[in-house]
């Protein structure tokens, strides 16, 4: 690496896997001259997640930079970073609503929320702080049991996955680390950092609706106010969830269906093989929504 290239951007999602990855890189990645850690708040993270980010920052010296997407109403202009902190970070979904108002409700066909709320603001923040695209690596908190989530463009995008290649960890191994710490992320594994992420499996949605129905207040309001926002409209209201389901559909199914609740893998310390046998794996992962890069340096 040249001096200009010895830079590392740590994308901290706010989950336990991502926090451990950040800690290990801060402590061991001596090949980098500069390391910066960024947490992108969407306004729909659990309060427990925000507290956890602050605790990790204090305990591990991560020097976390908190940002949120600032959305331009102008067409063709992507989201930019706004600097916040634990006290000023949105709790009511303002950044997320601004993205929905412009681009429409995200779902399997329109998966722009990670792009506009995380990847673009993070990389623009780096550029505004003197790091041009292509001059730094980005560390992502994905484990060995999540290899299918690795970007096929990782080499081109300079994405690295330390908990896959450098410090191999499965979910149970991550849990063992946090079991020894004086604090943890006080969420169940299936809750994830985003309160209601549309990528979750049906089983997880039904479980969360049964336990925390208020978590779905925001998507309910978005479906009422922005169902026809964004490009690609067909004349039908856009919905968040798989099968074109609305929040009301999920609540009805939860009330009328007997289902096996999702399991809390955040407290699982069984042999690592269990990580490969989880029948409830989904696109959201078990814990957090990691940044989805791919042309994100633009």
C-alpha positions as a Markdown table, in Angstrom:
| # | Residue | x | y | z |
|---|---|---|---|---|
| 1 | Unk | 0.0 | 0.0 | 0.0 |
| 2 | Unk | 1.1 | 3.6 | -0.6 |
| 3 | Unk | 0.8 | 6.1 | 2.2 |
| 4 | Unk | -2.4 | 7.4 | 0.6 |
| 5 | Unk | -4.0 | 4.0 | 0.5 |
| 6 | Unk | -3.3 | 2.9 | 4.1 |
| 7 | Unk | -6.8 | 4.0 | 5.2 |
| 8 | Unk | -9.6 | 2.0 | 6.7 |
| 9 | Unk | -13.3 | 2.9 | 7.1 |
| 10 | Unk | -15.1 | 0.8 | 9.6 |
| 11 | Unk | -18.9 | 0.6 | 8.9 |
| 12 | Unk | -20.4 | 0.0 | 12.4 |
| 13 | Unk | -24.0 | -1.1 | 12.1 |
| 14 | Unk | -24.7 | -1.0 | 15.8 |
| 15 | Unk | -24.9 | -4.8 | 16.2 |
| 16 | Unk | -22.8 | -7.0 | 18.4 |
| 17 | Unk | -21.0 | -8.7 | 15.4 |
| 18 | Unk | -20.2 | -5.3 | 13.9 |
| 19 | Unk | -19.0 | -4.0 | 17.3 |
| 20 | Unk | -16.6 | -6.9 | 17.8 |
| 21 | Unk | -15.3 | -6.5 | 14.3 |
| 22 | Unk | -14.7 | -2.8 | 14.9 |
| 23 | Unk | -12.9 | -3.5 | 18.2 |
| 24 | Unk | -10.6 | -6.1 | 16.7 |
| 25 | Unk | -9.6 | -3.9 | 13.8 |
| 26 | Unk | -9.0 | -0.9 | 16.0 |
| 27 | Unk | -6.7 | -3.0 | 18.2 |
| 28 | Unk | -4.9 | -5.1 | 15.5 |
| 29 | Unk | -5.0 | -3.5 | 12.1 |
| 30 | Unk | -1.6 | -1.8 | 12.4 |
| 31 | Unk | -1.1 | -1.8 | 8.6 |
| 32 | Unk | -3.4 | 1.2 | 8.4 |
| 33 | Unk | -2.2 | 4.7 | 9.0 |
| 34 | Unk | -5.7 | 6.0 | 9.5 |
| 35 | Unk | -8.9 | 4.3 | 10.8 |
| 36 | Unk | -12.3 | 5.9 | 10.9 |
| 37 | Unk | -15.4 | 4.4 | 12.3 |
| 38 | Unk | -18.9 | 5.5 | 11.1 |
| 39 | Unk | -22.4 | 4.7 | 12.3 |
| 40 | Unk | -25.3 | 5.7 | 10.1 |
| 41 | Unk | -28.5 | 6.2 | 12.0 |
| 42 | Unk | -31.7 | 5.8 | 10.0 |
| 43 | Unk | -34.1 | 7.0 | 12.7 |
| 44 | Unk | -35.6 | 3.6 | 13.0 |
| 45 | Unk | -33.0 | 1.9 | 15.1 |
| 46 | Unk | -34.0 | 0.7 | 18.6 |
| 47 | Unk | -33.1 | 3.0 | 21.4 |
| 48 | Unk | -31.1 | 0.0 | 22.8 |
| 49 | Unk | -29.0 | 0.1 | 19.6 |
| 50 | Unk | -28.1 | 3.8 | 20.1 |
| 51 | Unk | -27.1 | 3.2 | 23.7 |
| 52 | Unk | -25.0 | 0.2 | 22.7 |
| 53 | Unk | -23.1 | 2.3 | 20.1 |
| 54 | Unk | -22.4 | 4.9 | 22.7 |
| 55 | Unk | -21.2 | 2.2 | 25.2 |
| 56 | Unk | -19.0 | 0.5 | 22.7 |
| 57 | Unk | -17.5 | 3.8 | 21.7 |
| 58 | Unk | -16.6 | 4.6 | 25.4 |
| 59 | Unk | -15.4 | 1.0 | 26.2 |
| 60 | Unk | -13.3 | 0.2 | 23.1 |
| 61 | Unk | -12.1 | 3.7 | 21.9 |
| 62 | Unk | -13.8 | 3.4 | 18.6 |
| 63 | Unk | -14.1 | 7.1 | 18.0 |
| 64 | Unk | -17.5 | 6.6 | 16.3 |
| 65 | Unk | -18.6 | 9.3 | 13.9 |
| 66 | Unk | -22.4 | 9.5 | 13.9 |
| 67 | Unk | -24.1 | 10.5 | 10.7 |
| 68 | Unk | -27.6 | 10.6 | 9.2 |
| 69 | Unk | -28.8 | 10.9 | 5.6 |
| 70 | Unk | -29.8 | 14.4 | 4.5 |
| 71 | Unk | -32.0 | 13.9 | 1.5 |
| 72 | Unk | -32.2 | 16.5 | -1.3 |
| 73 | Unk | -35.6 | 16.8 | -3.0 |
| 74 | Unk | -33.8 | 17.4 | -6.3 |
| 75 | Unk | -33.9 | 14.6 | -8.7 |
| 76 | Unk | -30.6 | 12.9 | -9.4 |
| 77 | Unk | -29.0 | 14.2 | -6.2 |
| 78 | Unk | -28.2 | 11.4 | -3.7 |
| 79 | Unk | -28.3 | 11.5 | 0.1 |
| 80 | Unk | -25.6 | 13.4 | 1.9 |
| 81 | Unk | -24.2 | 13.0 | 5.4 |
| 82 | Unk | -25.4 | 15.1 | 8.4 |
| 83 | Unk | -23.3 | 14.9 | 11.5 |
| 84 | Unk | -25.2 | 14.0 | 14.7 |
| 85 | Unk | -24.4 | 12.3 | 18.0 |
| 86 | Unk | -26.1 | 10.2 | 20.6 |
| 87 | Unk | -28.1 | 13.1 | 22.0 |
| 88 | Unk | -29.2 | 14.6 | 18.6 |
| 89 | Unk | -29.7 | 11.4 | 16.6 |
| 90 | Unk | -33.2 | 10.9 | 15.2 |
| 91 | Unk | -35.5 | 8.6 | 17.1 |
| 92 | Unk | -38.7 | 9.3 | 15.1 |
| 93 | Unk | -37.6 | 8.2 | 11.6 |
| 94 | Unk | -37.0 | 11.6 | 10.0 |
| 95 | Unk | -34.1 | 10.5 | 7.7 |
| 96 | Unk | -36.0 | 7.3 | 6.7 |
| 97 | Unk | -39.2 | 9.2 | 6.0 |
| 98 | Unk | -37.3 | 11.7 | 3.8 |
| 99 | Unk | -35.9 | 8.8 | 1.7 |
| 100 | Unk | -39.4 | 7.3 | 1.4 |
| 101 | Unk | -41.0 | 10.6 | 0.4 |
| 102 | Unk | -38.5 | 10.9 | -2.5 |
| 103 | Unk | -37.8 | 7.3 | -3.6 |
| 104 | Unk | -40.9 | 5.5 | -2.3 |
| 105 | Unk | -41.5 | 2.7 | 0.1 |
| 106 | Unk | -38.6 | 0.2 | 0.0 |
| 107 | Unk | -39.2 | -3.5 | -0.5 |
| 108 | Unk | -37.8 | -6.5 | -2.5 |
| 109 | Unk | -38.3 | -4.7 | -5.8 |
| 110 | Unk | -37.1 | -1.3 | -4.6 |
| 111 | Unk | -34.3 | -1.9 | -2.2 |
| 112 | Unk | -33.0 | 1.7 | -1.9 |
| 113 | Unk | -33.1 | 2.2 | 1.8 |
| 114 | Unk | -29.6 | 0.9 | 2.6 |
| 115 | Unk | -28.2 | 2.8 | -0.4 |
| 116 | Unk | -29.7 | 6.1 | 0.6 |
| 117 | Unk | -29.6 | 5.8 | 4.4 |
| 118 | Unk | -26.2 | 4.1 | 4.8 |
| 119 | Unk | -23.8 | 3.5 | 1.9 |
| 120 | Unk | -24.0 | 6.8 | 0.0 |
| 121 | Unk | -24.0 | 9.0 | 3.2 |
| 122 | Unk | -21.1 | 7.0 | 4.6 |
| 123 | Unk | -18.9 | 7.3 | 1.5 |
| 124 | Unk | -19.8 | 10.9 | 0.9 |
| 125 | Unk | -18.8 | 11.6 | 4.5 |
| 126 | Unk | -15.5 | 10.0 | 3.8 |
| 127 | Unk | -15.0 | 12.1 | 0.7 |
| 128 | Unk | -15.9 | 15.3 | 2.5 |
| 129 | Unk | -13.2 | 14.4 | 5.0 |
| 130 | Unk | -10.5 | 14.0 | 2.3 |
| 131 | Unk | -10.8 | 10.3 | 1.4 |
| 132 | Unk | -11.5 | 10.0 | -2.3 |
| 133 | Unk | -13.2 | 6.9 | -3.6 |
| 134 | Unk | -10.8 | 4.0 | -4.2 |
| 135 | Unk | -8.2 | 5.3 | -1.6 |
| 136 | Unk | -9.5 | 3.3 | 1.4 |
| 137 | Unk | -10.8 | -0.1 | 2.5 |
| 138 | Unk | -14.2 | -0.5 | 4.1 |
| 139 | Unk | -14.6 | -3.1 | 6.8 |
| 140 | Unk | -18.0 | -4.8 | 7.1 |
| 141 | Unk | -19.3 | -6.9 | 10.0 |
| 142 | Unk | -20.3 | -10.1 | 8.4 |
| 143 | Unk | -19.4 | -13.5 | 9.9 |
| 144 | Unk | -18.2 | -16.8 | 8.5 |
| 145 | Unk | -21.7 | -18.2 | 8.8 |
| 146 | Unk | -23.0 | -15.3 | 6.6 |
| 147 | Unk | -20.7 | -15.8 | 3.7 |
| 148 | Unk | -23.6 | -15.6 | 1.3 |
| 149 | Unk | -24.0 | -12.0 | 2.2 |
| 150 | Unk | -20.5 | -11.0 | 0.9 |
| 151 | Unk | -20.6 | -8.7 | -2.0 |
| 152 | Unk | -19.5 | -10.2 | -5.4 |
| 153 | Unk | -17.9 | -6.8 | -6.0 |
| 154 | Unk | -15.9 | -6.9 | -2.8 |
| 155 | Unk | -12.5 | -6.6 | -4.5 |
| 156 | Unk | -13.5 | -3.8 | -6.8 |
| 157 | Unk | -15.2 | -1.9 | -4.0 |
| 158 | Unk | -12.3 | -2.5 | -1.6 |
| 159 | Unk | -14.6 | -4.2 | 0.9 |
| 160 | Unk | -13.1 | -6.4 | 3.6 |
| 161 | Unk | -14.8 | -8.9 | 6.0 |
| 162 | Unk | -12.5 | -9.3 | 9.0 |
| 163 | Unk | -14.8 | -11.8 | 10.8 |
| 164 | Unk | -14.6 | -14.1 | 7.7 |
| 165 | Unk | -11.0 | -13.9 | 6.7 |
| 166 | Unk | -8.9 | -12.4 | 9.5 |
| 167 | Unk | -10.7 | -13.2 | 12.8 |
| 168 | Unk | -13.1 | -16.0 | 11.8 |
| 169 | Unk | -16.2 | -15.9 | 14.0 |
| 170 | Unk | -19.6 | -17.5 | 13.9 |
| 171 | Unk | -22.7 | -16.2 | 15.8 |
| 172 | Unk | -22.1 | -18.4 | 18.8 |
| 173 | Unk | -18.4 | -17.3 | 19.0 |
| 174 | Unk | -19.6 | -13.7 | 18.9 |
| 175 | Unk | -22.0 | -14.4 | 21.7 |
| 176 | Unk | -19.3 | -16.0 | 23.8 |
| 177 | Unk | -17.3 | -12.8 | 23.5 |
| 178 | Unk | -20.2 | -10.6 | 24.7 |
| 179 | Unk | -21.1 | -13.0 | 27.5 |
| 180 | Unk | -17.8 | -12.0 | 29.1 |
| 181 | Unk | -18.4 | -8.3 | 28.8 |
| 182 | Unk | -20.0 | -6.0 | 31.4 |
| 183 | Unk | -22.7 | -4.8 | 28.8 |
| 184 | Unk | -24.4 | -6.2 | 25.8 |
| 185 | Unk | -26.9 | -5.1 | 23.1 |
| 186 | Unk | -30.1 | -5.5 | 25.0 |
| 187 | Unk | -32.1 | -6.9 | 22.1 |
| 188 | Unk | -33.2 | -10.4 | 21.1 |
| 189 | Unk | -31.4 | -11.7 | 18.1 |
| 190 | Unk | -34.5 | -11.6 | 15.8 |
| 191 | Unk | -35.3 | -8.0 | 16.7 |
| 192 | Unk | -32.3 | -6.6 | 14.9 |
| 193 | Unk | -31.2 | -3.0 | 15.0 |
| 194 | Unk | -34.0 | -1.8 | 12.7 |
| 195 | Unk | -37.3 | -2.1 | 14.5 |
| 196 | Unk | -39.2 | -3.6 | 11.6 |
| 197 | Unk | -36.8 | -4.2 | 8.7 |
| 198 | Unk | -38.7 | -5.4 | 5.6 |
| 199 | Unk | -36.1 | -8.0 | 4.9 |
| 200 | Unk | -37.0 | -10.0 | 8.0 |
| 201 | Unk | -38.7 | -13.4 | 7.6 |
| 202 | Unk | -42.4 | -13.7 | 8.2 |
| 203 | Unk | -41.7 | -15.6 | 11.4 |
| 204 | Unk | -39.7 | -12.8 | 12.8 |
| 205 | Unk | -42.3 | -10.2 | 11.9 |
| 206 | Unk | -45.1 | -12.1 | 13.5 |
| 207 | Unk | -43.0 | -12.6 | 16.7 |
| 208 | Unk | -42.1 | -8.9 | 16.9 |
| 209 | Unk | -45.6 | -7.8 | 16.2 |
| 210 | Unk | -46.8 | -10.0 | 19.1 |
| 211 | Unk | -44.2 | -8.6 | 21.5 |
| 212 | Unk | -43.7 | -5.0 | 20.3 |
| 213 | Unk | -46.6 | -3.9 | 18.1 |
| 214 | Unk | -45.6 | -0.3 | 18.5 |
| 215 | Unk | -42.4 | -1.1 | 16.5 |
| 216 | Unk | -44.6 | -1.1 | 13.3 |
| 217 | Unk | -46.2 | 2.4 | 13.9 |
| 218 | Unk | -43.7 | 4.0 | 11.5 |
| 219 | Unk | -44.2 | 1.7 | 8.5 |
| 220 | Unk | -48.0 | 1.9 | 9.1 |
| 221 | Unk | -47.8 | 5.7 | 8.8 |
| 222 | Unk | -45.5 | 5.5 | 5.8 |
| 223 | Unk | -48.0 | 3.2 | 4.0 |
| 224 | Unk | -50.8 | 5.7 | 4.8 |
| 225 | Unk | -48.8 | 8.8 | 3.6 |
| 226 | Unk | -46.4 | 7.7 | 1.0 |
| 227 | Unk | -47.9 | 4.6 | -0.7 |
| 228 | Unk | -47.7 | 6.3 | -4.2 |
| 229 | Unk | -44.3 | 8.1 | -3.8 |
| 230 | Unk | -41.2 | 7.3 | -5.9 |
| 231 | Unk | -40.6 | 6.1 | -9.4 |
| 232 | Unk | -42.0 | 2.9 | -10.9 |
| 233 | Unk | -45.6 | 3.5 | -9.8 |
| 234 | Unk | -48.2 | 1.1 | -11.2 |
| 235 | Unk | -51.3 | 2.8 | -9.7 |
| 236 | Unk | -51.3 | 0.3 | -6.8 |
| 237 | Unk | -50.1 | 1.3 | -3.4 |
| 238 | Unk | -46.6 | 0.1 | -2.6 |
| 239 | Unk | -46.1 | -2.1 | 0.4 |
| 240 | Unk | -43.0 | -2.9 | 2.5 |
| 241 | Unk | -43.3 | -6.6 | 3.0 |
| 242 | Unk | -42.9 | -9.8 | 1.1 |
| 243 | Unk | -45.9 | -10.8 | -1.0 |
| 244 | Unk | -47.0 | -7.2 | -1.2 |
| 245 | Unk | -48.3 | -7.3 | 2.4 |
| 246 | Unk | -49.1 | -4.3 | 4.4 |
| 247 | Unk | -48.6 | -3.9 | 8.1 |
| 248 | Unk | -52.3 | -4.5 | 8.6 |
| 249 | Unk | -51.8 | -7.9 | 6.9 |
| 250 | Unk | -49.0 | -8.8 | 9.2 |
| 251 | Unk | -51.0 | -7.9 | 12.3 |
| 252 | Unk | -54.0 | -9.9 | 11.0 |
| 253 | Unk | -51.8 | -13.0 | 10.3 |
| 254 | Unk | -50.2 | -12.7 | 13.7 |
| 255 | Unk | -53.6 | -12.6 | 15.4 |
| 256 | Unk | -55.2 | -15.4 | 13.4 |
| 257 | Unk | -52.3 | -17.8 | 13.0 |
| 258 | Unk | -50.6 | -20.2 | 15.4 |
| 259 | Unk | -46.9 | -19.9 | 14.7 |
| 260 | Unk | -43.7 | -20.9 | 16.4 |
| 261 | Unk | -42.0 | -17.7 | 17.7 |
| 262 | Unk | -38.6 | -16.8 | 16.4 |
| 263 | Unk | -35.7 | -18.0 | 18.5 |
| 264 | Unk | -33.3 | -15.6 | 20.2 |
| 265 | Unk | -29.9 | -16.6 | 18.8 |
| 266 | Unk | -28.2 | -13.7 | 20.6 |
| 267 | Unk | -28.0 | -15.9 | 23.7 |
| 268 | Unk | -27.0 | -19.1 | 22.0 |
| 269 | Unk | -23.7 | -20.6 | 23.0 |
| 270 | Unk | -24.0 | -24.0 | 21.4 |
| 271 | Unk | -21.4 | -25.5 | 19.1 |
| 272 | Unk | -20.8 | -23.5 | 15.9 |
| 273 | Unk | -22.6 | -26.1 | 13.8 |
| 274 | Unk | -25.9 | -24.6 | 15.1 |
| 275 | Unk | -25.2 | -21.5 | 13.1 |
| 276 | Unk | -25.5 | -23.5 | 9.9 |
| 277 | Unk | -28.7 | -25.2 | 10.9 |
| 278 | Unk | -30.8 | -22.1 | 11.6 |
| 279 | Unk | -34.0 | -22.6 | 9.5 |
| 280 | Unk | -35.0 | -19.0 | 10.0 |
| 281 | Unk | -32.1 | -17.2 | 8.3 |
| 282 | Unk | -33.3 | -14.4 | 6.0 |
| 283 | Unk | -31.9 | -11.5 | 4.1 |
| 284 | Unk | -31.9 | -9.3 | 7.2 |
| 285 | Unk | -29.4 | -11.6 | 8.9 |
| 286 | Unk | -29.8 | -12.4 | 12.5 |
| 287 | Unk | -28.8 | -9.1 | 14.0 |
| 288 | Unk | -28.3 | -6.0 | 11.8 |
| 289 | Unk | -28.6 | -4.5 | 8.4 |
| 290 | Unk | -25.1 | -4.1 | 7.1 |
| 291 | Unk | -24.3 | -1.6 | 4.5 |
| 292 | Unk | -24.9 | -2.9 | 1.0 |
| 293 | Unk | -22.2 | -1.4 | -1.2 |
| 294 | Unk | -21.9 | -1.7 | -4.9 |
| 295 | Unk | -21.4 | 1.5 | -6.9 |
| 296 | Unk | -21.7 | 3.2 | -3.5 |
| 297 | Unk | -18.6 | 5.3 | -4.1 |
| 298 | Unk | -20.5 | 7.3 | -6.7 |
